[in-house]
Amino acid sequence: MVVMAQNCPNIKVIVADINPKQIQRWNSKELPVYEPGLDDIVVKVRGRNLFFTTDVDAAIKEADIIFVSVNTPTKKFGIGAGRAANLKNWELAARHIAKVATSDKIVIEKSTLPVRTAAAMKKVLHASQSGVKFEILSNPEFLAEGTAISDLQNPDRVLIGGETTPAGDAAVAKVVSIYSKWITNDRILTTNLWSSELSKLTANAFLAQRISSINSISALCETTGADVQEVAKAMGMDRRIGKYFLNASVGFGGSCFQKDILNLVYLCETFGLKEVAAYWDQVVIMNNWQKKRFSMKIISSMFNTIAGKKITLFGFAFKKNTGDTRETPAIDVSKYLLAERASLTITDPKVKSDQIRKDFDEYDVLPEGVKFEELVSVESDPVVASCGAHAICVMTEWDCYKTLDYKAIYDSMAKPAFIFDGRNILPHKELMEIGFKVFAIGKPYGAEHIMNE
């Protein structure tokens, strides 16, 4: 919506939310999310044609087009728990729109939703029998955190799905006319509703599948002495495969991939496609296995005992250029290390201590009976965080970690000093020359014995 306001100065964009703290921060100098380039755009258009408000009813009444962007997390209870999407928020939003609206609206799904959710939304919206007409469209976002602004300004495609009726076609055309203000028509794709809903879900599934695929190969590389980055480069030069999403790592995280794959698995199970469900479920299994494998490598490399040892995590966000910690691999790795009673120090340039504490509570990271302060500390300076540590674990690929004075860091650490690079961003050869014991995802370090057999 922010990018739309910037590119369409004649359109009034209202962002409404029931959370007053969120709206207060959107109207302040410190926005509730970190995204490169976002602050600059908000400052330019806020108060001009972009407004943030808690008056949801007024916003609904005034709007011609309503974008429903609500959280759809994985269900934690009931039918489909652990796999299906929790659609409570979108249904509440639809019911609120139906209750308040006094004129015809185009209602657009922005959240990632199970295929055919629009049919249920249509039933909810028309249940009020108020005489108001609603056209339901699907317009999912294909953006990545950290590059969201550029992804929105210059997208690979914009997908708009609607009902194949005269009214549906007219609604789609109206939304197309908005996007065409800054996006060429050859990149605006129109489909039916169900294709649009399913395209978003499967796009995330395919991207996550590539990550789990290369991560499975990273384990084989470590065992055989191959280098996963060399293997990925060789594969990626094949135009049929391509180079993107072939970076081996400790695992994928974020709000979309795991949630959407589990949702896809549940849909397949619901429709009796057990083999298809098992296939996609394996992507999540591989991702969880990679996080566990990385954690077990830390423990085994440090003589199978890390109790009382200080281990510093470089990064807590699930990827660089965002403060988002949802499903971050750092949570799972922390859980494994704390189960062995390691002492963790966590540093991240964009994730604050309060968020880390919240995540530890939400994901039950701490061992039973152990308080946060007993085993965990948070330090903003990575150099200070490393002082006295037995090991450093790179969990997020922040650029700032590439240029630290690792000789000074090594001198301040307990010996032997270990570095476990879960993102393959550090100069491993230089670190080994300094004296570090280095482990990196998919690298042949430690497999030298194979050459001598």
C-alpha positions as CSV (number, residue, x, y, z in Angstrom):
1,M,0.0,0.0,0.0
2,V,2.9,2.3,0.7
3,V,4.4,1.8,-2.8
4,M,0.9,2.2,-4.3
5,A,0.5,5.6,-2.5
6,Q,3.9,6.7,-3.9
7,N,3.1,5.8,-7.5
8,C,-0.5,6.9,-7.5
9,P,-0.6,10.3,-5.9
10,N,-4.3,10.8,-7.0
11,I,-5.4,7.7,-5.0
12,K,-6.1,8.0,-1.3
13,V,-4.6,5.0,0.6
14,I,-5.8,4.3,4.1
15,V,-4.1,1.7,6.3
16,A,-6.5,0.7,9.1
17,D,-5.7,-1.6,12.0
18,I,-7.3,-2.4,15.3
19,N,-3.9,-2.4,17.1
20,P,-3.4,1.2,18.3
21,K,0.3,0.6,19.1
22,Q,1.0,-0.5,15.6
23,I,-0.8,2.5,14.1
24,Q,1.0,4.8,16.5
25,R,4.4,3.5,15.3
26,W,3.3,3.9,11.7
27,N,2.6,7.5,12.4
28,S,6.0,8.0,14.2
29,K,9.6,8.2,13.2
30,E,10.2,4.6,14.3
31,L,8.1,2.3,12.0
32,P,7.1,-1.1,13.4
33,V,9.0,-3.0,10.7
34,Y,12.5,-2.6,9.3
35,E,12.7,-2.7,5.5
36,P,15.4,-0.9,3.5
37,G,13.8,2.1,1.7
38,L,10.5,1.9,3.5
39,D,11.1,4.8,5.9
40,D,11.9,7.2,3.0
41,I,8.7,6.4,1.1
42,V,6.5,6.7,4.2
43,V,7.9,10.1,5.1
44,K,7.2,11.4,1.6
45,V,3.6,10.3,1.3
46,R,2.3,10.0,4.9
47,G,-0.3,12.7,5.4
48,R,-0.4,13.5,1.7
49,N,-2.3,10.5,0.3
50,L,-1.3,7.8,2.8
51,F,-2.9,7.7,6.2
52,F,-2.7,5.3,9.1
53,T,-5.7,5.0,11.4
54,T,-7.5,2.8,14.0
55,D,-10.9,4.0,12.7
56,V,-11.5,0.8,10.8
57,D,-15.2,1.4,10.3
58,A,-14.7,4.8,8.7
59,A,-12.0,3.4,6.4
60,I,-14.3,0.6,5.2
61,K,-17.1,3.0,4.5
62,E,-14.9,5.4,2.5
63,A,-13.1,2.8,0.5
64,D,-13.9,1.6,-3.0
65,I,-11.3,-1.1,-2.9
66,I,-10.4,-3.0,0.3
67,F,-7.2,-5.0,0.6
68,V,-7.4,-7.6,3.3
69,S,-3.9,-8.2,4.7
70,V,-4.3,-10.3,7.9
71,N,-2.1,-12.9,9.5
72,T,-3.0,-16.5,8.6
73,P,-0.7,-18.6,10.8
74,T,-0.7,-22.4,11.0
75,K,-3.4,-23.8,13.2
76,K,-2.3,-24.9,16.7
77,F,-5.4,-26.8,17.6
78,G,-8.4,-28.7,16.2
79,I,-8.8,-30.2,12.8
80,G,-5.6,-29.7,10.7
81,A,-3.5,-28.6,13.7
82,G,0.1,-28.2,12.7
83,R,-0.7,-28.0,9.0
84,A,-3.8,-26.1,8.1
85,A,-4.0,-22.3,7.9
86,N,-5.9,-20.5,10.7
87,L,-8.4,-18.4,8.9
88,K,-10.0,-16.8,11.9
89,N,-8.5,-13.4,11.2
90,W,-9.7,-13.2,7.6
91,E,-13.2,-14.3,8.5
92,L,-13.4,-11.7,11.2
93,A,-12.2,-9.1,8.7
94,A,-14.8,-10.2,6.2
95,R,-17.6,-10.2,8.7
96,H,-16.6,-6.7,9.8
97,I,-16.6,-5.4,6.2
98,A,-20.0,-6.9,5.6
99,K,-21.4,-5.3,8.8
100,V,-20.0,-1.8,8.1
101,A,-20.1,-1.4,4.4
102,T,-22.8,0.9,3.0
103,S,-21.7,0.9,-0.7
104,D,-20.4,-1.7,-3.2
105,K,-16.8,-2.8,-2.7
106,I,-14.0,-4.7,-4.4
107,V,-12.5,-6.9,-1.7
108,I,-9.0,-8.2,-2.4
109,E,-7.2,-11.1,-0.7
110,K,-3.6,-10.1,-0.1
111,S,-2.8,-12.7,2.6
112,T,-1.6,-16.1,1.4
113,L,-4.7,-18.3,1.7
114,P,-5.8,-21.9,0.8
115,V,-7.2,-22.3,-2.6
116,R,-11.0,-21.6,-2.8
117,T,-10.9,-19.4,0.3
118,A,-12.5,-16.6,-1.8
119,A,-15.6,-18.7,-2.1
120,A,-16.0,-18.8,1.6
121,M,-15.3,-15.1,1.8
122,K,-18.0,-14.4,-0.7
123,K,-20.5,-16.3,1.4
124,V,-19.6,-14.3,4.5
125,L,-19.7,-11.0,2.7
126,H,-23.1,-11.6,1.2
127,A,-24.6,-13.2,4.3
128,S,-25.6,-9.8,5.7
129,Q,-28.2,-9.3,2.9
130,S,-27.7,-5.6,3.1
131,G,-27.9,-5.1,-0.6
132,V,-24.2,-4.1,-0.9
133,K,-22.4,-6.0,-3.7
134,F,-18.9,-7.3,-3.2
135,E,-16.5,-8.5,-5.9
136,I,-13.8,-10.8,-4.5
137,L,-10.3,-10.7,-6.0
138,S,-7.0,-12.4,-5.2
139,N,-3.9,-10.3,-5.5
140,P,-1.0,-12.0,-3.6
141,E,2.4,-10.4,-3.1
142,F,5.5,-12.0,-4.4
143,L,8.1,-10.2,-2.4
144,A,11.0,-11.0,-0.2
145,E,11.8,-9.3,3.1
146,G,14.9,-7.2,2.8
147,T,14.1,-6.4,-0.9
148,A,10.4,-5.8,-0.5
149,I,10.4,-2.2,-1.8
150,S,12.3,-3.0,-5.0
151,D,10.2,-6.1,-5.4
152,L,7.1,-3.9,-5.3
153,Q,8.5,-1.1,-7.5
154,N,9.9,-3.5,-10.1
155,P,8.1,-6.9,-9.7
156,D,8.6,-10.0,-11.8
157,R,4.8,-10.1,-12.1
158,V,1.6,-8.8,-10.5
159,L,-1.0,-11.5,-10.2
160,I,-4.7,-10.6,-10.1
161,G,-7.4,-13.3,-10.0
162,G,-11.1,-12.8,-10.2
163,E,-14.3,-14.5,-11.1
164,T,-14.9,-15.0,-14.8
165,T,-18.1,-13.0,-14.9
166,P,-18.8,-9.5,-16.3
167,A,-18.7,-8.0,-12.8
168,G,-15.5,-10.0,-12.0
169,D,-13.8,-9.0,-15.2
170,A,-14.7,-5.3,-14.5
171,A,-13.3,-5.5,-11.0
172,V,-10.0,-7.1,-12.3
173,A,-9.7,-4.4,-15.0
174,K,-10.1,-1.6,-12.3
175,V,-7.3,-3.1,-10.2
176,V,-5.1,-3.6,-13.3
177,S,-5.6,0.1,-14.1
178,I,-4.1,1.0,-10.7
179,Y,-1.0,-1.2,-11.1
180,S,-0.4,0.0,-14.7
181,K,0.5,3.4,-13.3
182,W,4.0,2.1,-12.7
183,I,4.1,-1.5,-14.0
184,T,4.0,-2.4,-17.7
185,N,1.0,-4.5,-18.8
186,D,3.2,-7.4,-19.9
187,R,4.0,-8.0,-16.2
188,I,0.4,-7.9,-15.0
189,L,-1.0,-11.4,-15.1
190,T,-4.8,-12.0,-14.8
191,T,-6.2,-15.4,-13.9
192,N,-9.3,-16.9,-12.3
193,L,-9.6,-16.8,-8.6
194,W,-8.4,-20.3,-7.9
195,S,-5.3,-20.1,-10.0
196,S,-4.2,-16.9,-8.2
197,E,-4.7,-18.3,-4.8
198,L,-2.9,-21.5,-5.6
199,S,0.0,-19.7,-7.5
200,K,1.1,-17.9,-4.4
201,L,1.1,-21.0,-2.2
202,T,2.9,-23.1,-4.7
203,A,5.5,-20.4,-5.6
204,N,6.6,-20.3,-1.9
205,A,6.6,-24.1,-1.8
206,F,8.9,-24.4,-4.9
207,L,11.3,-21.8,-3.5
208,A,11.5,-23.6,-0.2
209,Q,11.9,-26.9,-2.0
210,R,15.1,-25.6,-3.7
211,I,16.5,-24.5,-0.3
212,S,15.8,-27.9,1.2
213,S,17.2,-29.6,-1.9
214,I,20.6,-27.8,-1.8
215,N,20.7,-28.3,2.0
216,S,20.4,-32.0,1.5
217,I,23.3,-31.9,-0.9
218,S,25.3,-29.8,1.7
219,A,25.3,-32.8,4.0
220,L,26.7,-35.1,1.2
221,C,29.3,-32.5,0.4
222,E,30.6,-32.4,3.9
223,T,30.9,-36.2,4.0
224,T,32.6,-36.6,0.6
225,G,34.8,-33.6,0.6
226,A,33.0,-31.6,-2.1
227,D,32.2,-27.9,-1.7
228,V,28.5,-27.1,-1.8
229,Q,29.1,-23.6,-3.3
230,E,31.1,-25.1,-6.1
231,V,28.5,-27.7,-6.7
232,A,25.7,-25.1,-6.6
233,K,27.6,-22.9,-9.1
234,A,28.0,-25.8,-11.5
235,M,24.3,-26.7,-11.3
236,G,23.1,-23.1,-11.4
237,M,24.9,-22.5,-14.7
238,D,22.4,-24.9,-16.3
239,R,19.7,-22.5,-17.6
240,R,17.1,-25.2,-16.9
241,I,18.0,-25.0,-13.2
242,G,19.2,-21.4,-12.6
243,K,21.4,-20.1,-9.8
244,Y,18.7,-18.7,-7.5
245,F,17.9,-20.2,-4.1
246,L,20.8,-22.6,-4.3
247,N,22.6,-21.1,-1.3
248,A,23.1,-23.8,1.3
249,S,22.4,-22.6,4.9
250,V,21.3,-23.7,8.3
251,G,17.8,-23.6,7.0
252,F,15.0,-21.4,5.8
253,G,12.7,-19.4,8.1
254,G,10.3,-16.5,7.9
255,S,6.5,-16.2,8.0
256,C,5.8,-17.8,4.7
257,F,7.7,-20.9,3.6
258,Q,7.0,-23.4,6.4
259,K,3.4,-22.1,6.9
260,D,2.6,-22.3,3.2
261,I,4.1,-25.7,2.7
262,L,2.2,-27.1,5.7
263,N,-0.9,-25.6,4.3
264,L,-0.3,-27.2,0.9
265,V,0.3,-30.5,2.6
266,Y,-3.0,-30.2,4.5
267,L,-4.9,-29.3,1.3
268,C,-3.4,-32.4,-0.5
269,E,-4.3,-34.6,2.4
270,T,-7.8,-33.2,2.5
271,F,-8.3,-34.0,-1.2
272,G,-6.9,-37.5,-0.7
273,L,-3.6,-36.8,-2.5
274,K,-1.5,-38.6,0.1
275,E,1.6,-39.1,-2.0
276,V,1.6,-35.5,-3.0
277,A,1.2,-34.4,0.6
278,A,4.2,-36.7,1.6
279,Y,6.3,-35.2,-1.1
280,W,5.9,-31.6,0.1
281,D,6.0,-32.6,3.7
282,Q,9.5,-33.8,3.1
283,V,10.7,-30.2,2.3
284,V,9.8,-29.2,5.9
285,I,11.3,-32.4,7.3
286,M,14.6,-31.7,5.5
287,N,14.6,-28.1,6.8
288,N,14.1,-29.2,10.4
289,W,16.8,-31.9,9.9
290,Q,19.2,-29.3,8.6
291,K,18.8,-27.1,11.7
292,K,19.2,-30.1,14.0
293,R,22.3,-31.3,12.0
294,F,23.9,-27.9,12.4
295,S,23.2,-27.9,16.1
296,M,24.6,-31.4,16.6
297,K,27.7,-30.5,14.7
298,I,28.3,-27.7,17.1
299,I,27.9,-30.0,20.1
300,S,30.0,-32.9,18.7
301,S,32.8,-30.5,17.5
302,M,33.1,-29.1,21.0
303,F,33.9,-32.5,22.5
304,N,30.3,-33.4,23.1
305,T,30.0,-31.1,26.0
306,I,28.9,-27.5,25.9
307,A,27.4,-27.1,29.4
308,G,28.5,-23.8,30.8
309,K,30.4,-22.8,27.6
310,K,29.6,-19.4,26.1
311,I,28.4,-19.6,22.6
312,T,27.7,-16.4,20.7
313,L,25.0,-16.3,18.0
314,F,25.7,-13.8,15.2
315,G,22.2,-12.8,14.1
316,F,18.7,-13.8,15.2
317,A,16.5,-12.6,12.3
318,F,15.6,-15.2,9.8
319,K,17.5,-13.3,7.0
320,K,19.5,-10.1,6.6
321,N,17.9,-6.7,6.1
322,T,14.9,-7.5,8.2
323,G,14.0,-7.6,11.9
324,D,11.6,-10.5,11.3
325,T,12.2,-13.5,13.6
326,R,9.3,-15.7,12.7
327,E,10.4,-19.3,12.3
328,T,14.0,-18.2,12.3
329,P,16.6,-21.0,12.4
330,A,18.2,-19.3,15.4
331,I,15.3,-20.4,17.5
332,D,15.7,-24.1,16.9
333,V,19.5,-23.9,17.2
334,S,19.1,-22.0,20.5
335,K,16.8,-24.7,21.7
336,Y,19.2,-27.5,21.0
337,L,22.1,-25.7,22.6
338,L,20.2,-24.6,25.7
339,A,19.0,-28.2,26.2
340,E,22.7,-29.0,26.7
341,R,22.9,-26.0,29.1
342,A,25.2,-23.8,27.0
343,S,25.3,-20.1,27.8
344,L,24.1,-18.1,24.9
345,T,24.9,-14.5,23.9
346,I,22.9,-13.2,21.0
347,T,23.6,-10.2,18.9
348,D,21.7,-8.8,15.9
349,P,21.7,-5.3,14.5
350,K,17.9,-5.1,14.0
351,V,16.4,-7.5,16.6
352,K,15.9,-6.2,20.1
353,S,16.1,-8.0,23.4
354,D,12.4,-7.8,24.0
355,Q,11.6,-9.6,20.7
356,I,14.1,-12.4,21.5
357,R,12.5,-12.9,24.9
358,K,9.1,-13.0,23.3
359,D,10.3,-15.6,20.8
360,F,11.9,-17.7,23.5
361,D,8.5,-17.8,25.3
362,E,6.4,-18.4,22.2
363,Y,8.5,-21.3,20.9
364,D,9.3,-22.8,24.4
365,V,13.1,-22.4,23.8
366,L,14.2,-22.5,27.4
367,P,14.5,-25.8,29.3
368,E,11.9,-26.3,31.9
369,G,12.6,-24.4,35.1
370,V,15.3,-22.2,33.5
371,K,14.9,-18.4,33.3
372,F,16.0,-16.3,30.4
373,E,18.6,-14.4,32.4
374,E,20.2,-17.6,33.7
375,L,21.5,-18.8,30.3
376,V,20.9,-16.0,27.7
377,S,22.2,-12.5,27.3
378,V,21.7,-10.0,24.4
379,E,24.5,-7.7,23.3
380,S,24.3,-5.2,20.5
381,D,28.1,-5.2,19.7
382,P,29.2,-8.5,18.1
383,V,32.8,-7.9,19.2
384,V,31.8,-7.5,22.8
385,A,29.4,-10.4,22.5
386,S,32.3,-12.7,21.4
387,C,34.6,-11.9,24.3
388,G,35.2,-15.0,26.3
389,A,33.1,-17.2,24.0
390,H,34.1,-20.7,23.1
391,A,32.3,-20.5,19.8
392,I,30.6,-18.1,17.3
393,C,27.6,-19.3,15.3
394,V,26.7,-17.2,12.2
395,M,22.9,-17.5,12.0
396,T,22.0,-14.5,9.8
397,E,23.9,-13.3,6.8
398,W,24.3,-9.7,7.9
399,D,27.0,-7.9,5.9
400,C,28.4,-6.3,9.0
401,Y,29.7,-9.7,10.2
402,K,31.9,-10.1,7.1
403,T,34.3,-7.2,8.0
404,L,34.8,-7.6,11.7
405,D,38.3,-7.7,13.2
406,Y,38.4,-11.5,13.7
407,K,42.0,-11.5,14.9
408,A,41.0,-9.3,17.8
409,I,37.9,-11.5,18.3
410,Y,40.0,-14.7,18.3
411,D,42.4,-13.2,20.9
412,S,39.4,-12.5,23.2
413,M,37.9,-15.9,23.0
414,A,38.4,-19.1,24.9
415,K,40.7,-21.7,23.1
416,P,40.2,-23.6,21.0
417,A,38.0,-21.0,19.4
418,F,35.3,-22.3,17.0
419,I,33.3,-20.6,14.3
420,F,30.3,-22.3,12.8
421,D,29.2,-20.5,9.7
422,G,25.6,-21.3,9.0
423,R,25.4,-18.9,6.1
424,N,28.8,-19.3,4.4
425,I,29.5,-15.6,4.4
426,L,32.9,-15.5,6.2
427,P,36.5,-15.8,4.8
428,H,37.1,-19.3,6.1
429,K,40.7,-19.7,4.9
430,E,41.7,-16.5,6.7
431,L,39.9,-17.5,9.8
432,M,41.7,-20.9,9.9
433,E,45.0,-19.1,9.4
434,I,44.2,-16.9,12.5
435,G,43.6,-20.1,14.5
436,F,39.9,-20.7,14.4
437,K,38.4,-24.2,14.1
438,V,35.9,-23.6,11.3
439,F,32.8,-25.5,10.3
440,A,30.7,-24.3,7.4
441,I,27.6,-25.6,5.7
442,G,28.5,-28.0,2.9
443,K,32.2,-27.3,3.1
444,P,34.9,-30.0,3.1
445,Y,36.7,-28.9,6.3
446,G,37.2,-32.0,8.4
447,A,36.8,-34.3,5.4
448,E,40.6,-34.3,4.5
449,H,40.9,-37.9,5.7
450,I,38.9,-39.0,2.6
451,M,41.8,-38.0,0.3
452,N,44.2,-40.1,2.3
453,E,42.2,-43.3,2.4
